[in-house]
Amino acid sequence: MTYRLGLLARWALALSVASAVLSGCKSEAHPQSAPPPEVSVIEVKPGPVTVYNEYVAQTQAPDTIEIRAQVTGLLERQAFADGARVKKGDLLYVIDQRPFEAQAAQAKAGLAQAEANLVNAKQNLAPWRRSARARPWWRRKRPCCAIASSTSNSPPFARRVTAS
């Protein structure tokens, strides 16, 4: 009997909790409606209207130039003002001349060395020519050594000298 009483008490408790929950869901309160939004009003009047068209675009000048370097080097100065008009043949930039002057001096030194090698080769060849003129052609000997310097520093034309 106590078992039935405990079971009945549990059912009564469950029903009372369920009725409390269900009665809380049925409230009579309505949500409040939002106030009407504020809007601006313009009065329309008939009359002439100017229509403006706006477009997204890019413009380009009819005469554009592209400056490309023909030599490499460091710029010393710019010989024109930005935005100024320039003509064909005008000086635009001044490049540092020291590397070019060093290269010219090196070429002159190479030429002087080649000329010295040529003089030396002619001096080495002179005794052989004298002895070759004195002997018949079948007894002539060619020099066994190279006439011109064959070092890698001498120019190619200095190495092409041949003995005859």
Phi, psi and omega in degrees: 000321177296331179293319179291323179295318178295323180290320178294322179293322179294318179295322180293319178296317180296319179293322180292321178293319181294319179293325178294319180293314182292326180289332178288333181283340183262053181281151183271001183283132178259144178293146180283138180278149182288149178291155181295141182289153178273134180230153177263147184235136177241137178274128182269128178235139177288140179175171179289142181231134176269129182263127178251130176251130177242128180235150175266123182203173175234146177247155179218139180291149180290330180245098177248152180234159176230124182262122177238137180285136176263341177227160177261150178164173179268140180280131175273317179200163176256126188267010179222157177273145179299132179086356180282156177279135177234153180249166178297129179095354179289150177287126181253311183226154173246123183262147177300123187267353183301316179297324180289322178294322178295321179293321178294318179296323178294321178293320178296321178295320177297321177295317179297321178294318179296319178295321177295320177296324178294315178298317179297318180296319178296321179292323177289332182278333185304312179297326179292323179294318180298317180289329180291325179290330182281338182258156173290160188298330181284346179255000182289143177244142176270153178295141183274346181258159179288140182281313182264156179293136180254026177288158182287345181278339182281148181292159185298326183291339179285338182270353183271000181290130181240152178265142179236000000 
